[in-house]
């Protein structure tokens, strides 16, 4: 199945900035995260969105993608692909006509050590856990080297033997008659599946595969300041290597739950605080919640709704250790919903004196959110 264009997946243009790419990913990942969206295709869409972000957020990968798209420029004519109506691969034809002796110098050794596959794990954390970090254990299914046969696939006391059909090359040469004459077409040896080795007495534990599927417990240290969509690379925690090669890596991708009161932008935090008309007019000192505890905030006389105050160093620690962000408080003047007759009369008198109409009402729900933010500390 053809992959969709990564820019189309994120709903952005090719000229989108890094910040626009990040914002698009945040919005879509929250919309389609399997923990939130229970639609049948949500997991596939989330995986597609994450894959697109990982490429477009990396300058080198993005440049490569902009130039070649989903096509790997290192693939094409060689190896196992067919060239024309049933002819062998281009490399086979080239080697036949120009005498490279079967192409062994250009072919990968089937028994050479190779790195294992990388794995990806999505971890959901709270707003506070992302801000301050956390240590936890996760379990992942992965292939590990079989301890019984030490990865050889052979029964203990025996060992794999050189494949008699391909002589250990991992490939078979099949002759064909073509309009160009008689050529040799190279195919993967089906007797040893390209490994160059035959196992006559297979290990009873892994069945000759050399690997077994296990659930591995891994200790993860979530760095303080991790943000939604960022990932942590854990070297050597992926699939076991092949032929004694190193293990792959594990990439832990983080999904940060939204907070009811705080919003995050980079290392900074934003929140809204309700104040009364009297507090805004005469000034006051109020208590506001932060991730670091409650602090006092002075409201100057004549403060207007929407005024933004900065609390230095009350934001999120930078994930790379470059200081701490700030918290910004945006005040909103709230009108009381229940007034006595005396209060109403005083307000009417005030309106007449100032030449203004009476102030409208505001829903109570915003107060409730703020109260819960205080109680959660």
C-alpha atoms as one frame of an Amber mdcrd trajectory, in Angstrom:
protein
   0.000   0.000   0.000   1.351   3.435  -1.003   2.182   5.819   1.816   0.473
   9.197   1.989   2.528  12.338   1.586   3.870  13.343   5.039   2.841  16.981
   4.519  -0.677  15.825   3.674  -0.738  13.611   6.797  -0.005  16.610   9.058
  -2.139  18.994   6.988   0.690  21.488   6.388   2.494  23.021   3.413   6.056
  22.233   2.382   7.082  25.708   3.525   5.811  25.092   7.071   8.174  26.142
   9.863   9.373  23.819  12.610   6.921  25.438  15.005   4.029  24.880  12.577
   5.063  21.237  12.105   5.166  20.745  15.871   1.785  22.409  16.437   0.172
  20.316  13.701   1.582  17.135  15.226   0.414  18.072  18.727  -3.119  18.714
  17.536  -3.433  15.513  15.495  -1.657  13.248  18.019  -4.094  14.346  20.728
  -7.012  13.787  18.370  -6.031  10.276  17.290  -4.116   8.935  20.298  -5.465
   5.406  21.038  -5.905   6.297  24.721  -8.361   9.035  23.729  -9.811   8.060
  20.350 -11.567   4.689  20.325 -12.237   4.609  16.566 -10.985   1.359  14.914
  -8.402   3.130  12.744  -7.178   5.586  15.410  -4.024   3.566  16.208  -3.037
   3.395  12.512  -3.618   7.132  12.056  -1.593   7.925  15.197   1.277   5.776
  13.913   1.121   7.525  10.518   1.094  10.963  12.178   4.063  10.071  14.426
   6.050   8.707  11.474   5.426  11.890   9.473   6.492  14.104  12.401   9.684
  12.108  13.041  10.765  12.724   9.436   9.657  16.343   8.969  10.953  17.523
  12.367  14.481  16.270  11.568  16.347  18.585   9.158  18.379  15.789   7.548
  15.437  13.397   7.164  13.218  16.218   5.877  15.787  17.222   3.259  16.085
  13.598   2.145  12.290  13.258   1.985  11.833  16.527   0.070  14.307  15.258
  -2.526  13.342  11.590  -2.848   9.931  11.256  -1.146   9.216   7.741   0.087
  11.641   6.267  -2.459  15.005   5.020  -1.225  17.622   6.230  -3.729  19.855
   3.307  -2.740  17.292   0.850  -4.060  16.165   0.289  -7.617  17.943  -1.904
 -10.101  19.849  -4.265  -7.843  19.323  -7.519  -5.974  15.994  -9.283  -6.036
  13.945  -6.908  -8.199  12.965  -8.053 -11.692  14.235  -6.114 -14.703  11.934
  -6.372 -17.706   9.798  -9.379 -18.625  11.203 -12.014 -16.299  14.908 -11.191
 -16.756  17.270 -11.269 -13.811  18.280  -8.204 -11.784  20.397  -5.515 -13.423
  23.364  -6.503 -11.269  23.093 -10.121 -12.454  23.014  -9.069 -16.120  25.929
  -6.653 -15.576  27.999  -9.320 -13.826  27.245 -11.892 -16.515  28.307  -9.710
 -19.428  31.270  -8.020 -17.722  32.617 -11.036 -15.859  32.609 -10.198 -12.153
  32.727 -13.894 -11.299  29.238 -14.062  -9.747  29.434 -10.678  -8.040  30.701
 -12.008  -4.697  32.696  -8.862  -4.081  29.549  -6.739  -4.267  27.249  -9.053
  -2.314  26.699  -8.775   1.407  28.060 -11.668   3.398  24.933 -13.532   4.669
  26.793 -14.494   7.831  28.113 -11.010   8.642  26.948  -9.533  11.981  23.996
  -7.141  11.578  22.267  -4.824  14.013  18.832  -5.828  15.281  15.649  -3.920
  14.497  14.678  -0.779  16.404  11.485  -0.724  18.480   9.047   2.054  19.374
   6.957   2.381  22.534   4.374   5.111  23.190   4.150   6.222  26.829   1.369
   8.437  28.194   2.381  10.699  31.099   0.644  13.410  33.097   1.376  17.122
  32.687   3.305  17.158  35.978   5.304  13.998  35.191   6.412  15.555  31.896
   7.433  18.758  33.670   9.432  17.237  36.527  10.427  13.831  35.160   9.834
  10.392  36.572  11.378   6.941  36.817   9.217   3.972  35.915   9.324   0.458
  34.485   7.763  -0.639  31.217   7.363  -4.061  29.626   7.896  -4.549  25.900
   7.693  -7.666  23.709  10.906  -8.181  21.801  13.066 -10.877  20.264  16.103
 -11.872  22.285  18.973 -14.211  21.579  18.064 -17.774  22.534  20.027 -18.713
  25.647  19.836 -22.450  24.906  21.722 -22.295  21.605  23.373 -18.860  22.084
  21.656 -17.664  18.931  23.014 -20.339  16.574  19.635 -22.053  16.154  21.297
 -25.452  16.433  20.749 -28.056  19.128  23.408 -27.824  21.888  26.387 -29.986
  20.928  25.819 -29.372  17.224  26.353 -26.392  14.971  25.014 -25.036  11.677
  26.663 -26.405   8.582  27.491 -24.690   5.316  24.540 -24.949   2.937  25.391
 -27.555   0.298  23.053 -25.992  -2.253  24.514 -22.472  -2.364  27.955 -23.317
  -0.890  27.414 -20.758   1.878  26.774 -17.802  -0.436  23.094 -17.554   0.442
  22.179 -17.300  -3.259  21.575 -19.657  -6.166  22.501 -18.963  -9.756  19.729
 -19.927 -12.176  20.551 -19.930 -15.913  18.012 -18.432 -18.324  17.718 -18.068
 -22.072  16.966 -14.454 -23.080  17.032 -12.390 -26.287  20.506 -11.308 -25.148
  21.704 -14.887 -24.901  22.090 -17.225 -21.963  22.397 -15.301 -18.669  22.613
 -16.128 -15.009  19.849 -14.940 -12.687  20.761 -14.802  -8.996  18.060 -15.789
  -6.466  18.008 -16.159  -2.702  18.672 -19.747  -1.746  15.377 -21.232  -0.557
  17.116 -24.057   1.277  18.811 -21.775   3.819  16.701 -18.610   3.278  19.819
 -16.702   2.308  21.758 -17.411   5.501  24.305 -19.697   3.845  23.870 -22.169
   6.723  21.756 -25.270   7.179  20.615 -26.440  10.603  20.064 -30.178  10.574
  19.457 -30.484  14.315  17.374 -27.511  15.439  17.327 -26.076  18.947  14.223
 -27.257  20.807  13.762 -23.870  22.487  13.758 -21.528  19.469  13.054 -24.057
  16.702  16.183 -23.055  14.807  15.413 -19.338  14.711  18.173 -18.402  17.169
  15.778 -15.943  18.825  12.859 -16.172  21.220  10.009 -13.738  21.897  10.024
 -12.410  25.461   8.474  -9.610  27.502  11.325  -7.500  28.770  11.034  -5.138
  31.745  12.991  -1.921  31.131  13.630   0.915  33.577  12.923   4.309  31.993
  14.109   7.646  33.355  11.764  10.274  31.954  13.767  13.514  31.699  12.273
  16.644  33.271  10.796  18.935  30.626   9.888  16.261  28.073   7.169  17.534
  25.743   4.367  15.899  23.791   5.671  14.087  20.705   9.308  14.029  21.823
  11.117  10.728  22.110  13.810   9.134  24.231  16.366   6.816  22.621  17.441
   3.833  24.697  20.486   2.309  23.008  20.641  -1.467  22.778  17.104  -2.074
  24.049  15.648  -3.070  20.673  15.576  -6.450  18.943  18.545  -8.798  19.278
  21.243  -8.542  16.600  21.788 -11.052  13.807  24.858 -13.290  13.665  26.223
 -11.736  16.835  25.566  -8.163  15.768  24.527  -5.442  18.256  20.939  -5.062
  19.412  18.750  -2.345  17.960  17.514   0.678  19.910  14.239   1.420  21.683
  12.530   4.757  21.049  10.063   5.843  23.724   7.620   8.395  22.277   5.800
  10.522  24.864   2.162  11.588  24.868   1.449  14.238  27.527  -2.085  14.510
  28.897  -3.671  17.952  28.869  -3.971  19.824  32.162  -7.303  21.271  33.224
  -5.864  24.628  34.269  -2.391  25.020  32.740  -1.370  25.194  29.086   2.187
  24.717  27.906   4.074  26.436  25.099   7.655  25.201  24.958   9.092  25.717
  28.447   6.518  28.373  29.390   3.171  27.832  31.103   0.019  29.894  30.625
  -3.116  30.056  32.758  -6.061  32.365  33.361  -7.087  33.720  36.780 -10.446
  35.282  37.606 -10.544  38.530  39.587 -13.476  40.699  40.619 -14.317  44.126
  39.314 -13.413  45.556  42.716  -9.989  43.845  42.741  -9.264  45.084  39.220
 -10.356  48.615  40.073  -8.764  49.059  43.511  -5.888  46.589  43.225  -5.232
  43.539  45.422  -2.810  40.748  46.232  -4.045  37.306  45.184  -2.737  33.752
  45.495  -2.165  31.831  42.268  -1.273  28.164  41.665   1.924  27.150  39.864
   3.592  23.813  39.222   6.037  24.790  41.962   3.399  25.686  44.581   1.210
  28.688  45.394   2.642  32.204  45.032   1.421  35.747  45.736   0.626  38.035
  42.796   0.061  41.783  43.144  -2.797  43.181  41.060  -2.212  46.895  40.381
  -5.001  49.467  40.566  -6.929  49.786  37.300  -5.965  46.359  35.916  -7.814
  45.531  32.688  -9.143  42.094  31.738  -6.625  40.193  29.603  -3.623  41.754
  31.388  -0.685  39.313  31.406   1.672  38.919  34.369   4.974  37.022  34.271
   6.214  34.742  37.042   9.878  34.193  36.262  11.213  30.644  36.651   7.803
  29.115  37.406   7.533  27.255  34.107   8.906  23.908  32.928  12.593  22.882
  33.130  14.224  22.756  29.719  14.650  19.109  28.683  18.268  19.809  27.625
  19.117  21.559  30.875  18.971  25.150  29.609  17.209  26.726  32.569  13.516
  26.898  33.431  10.655  28.594  31.594   8.251  31.183  33.012   4.583  31.151
  33.928   2.216  33.755  32.525  -0.988  34.694  34.367  -3.759  36.230  32.280
  -6.396  37.881  34.461 -10.083  37.893  33.596 -12.571  40.160  35.324 -15.578
  38.106  36.350 -19.026  39.482  37.072 -20.806  38.023  40.125 -24.010  36.114
  39.332 -25.818  36.654  42.648 -26.286  40.206  43.902 -28.365  41.588  46.715
 -30.742  44.472  46.032 -28.385  46.824  47.806 -25.461  45.705  45.642 -27.531
  46.116  42.492 -28.592  49.614  43.556 -24.990  50.606  44.247 -23.968  49.338
  40.813 -26.778  51.297  39.171 -25.578  54.405  40.955 -22.017  53.659  39.848
 -23.192  53.200  36.250 -25.029  56.523  36.349 -22.000  58.307  37.744 -19.609
  56.768  35.214 -21.983  56.850  32.282 -21.649  53.104  31.680 -24.277  50.377
  31.323 -24.547  47.676  34.033 -21.996  44.855  33.747 -23.157  41.497  32.287
 -22.948  38.061  33.869 -20.355  35.256  33.404 -20.736  31.531  33.853 -19.594
  29.893  37.092 -17.692  27.024  35.447 -14.442  28.990  35.180 -14.382  29.525
  38.949 -14.822  25.777  39.441 -11.759  24.960  37.344  -9.594  27.350  39.338
 -10.823  25.920  42.644  -9.889  22.420  41.496  -6.429  23.621  40.507  -5.864
  24.879  44.071  -7.214  21.707  45.633  -4.962  19.455  43.533  -1.804  20.819
  45.148
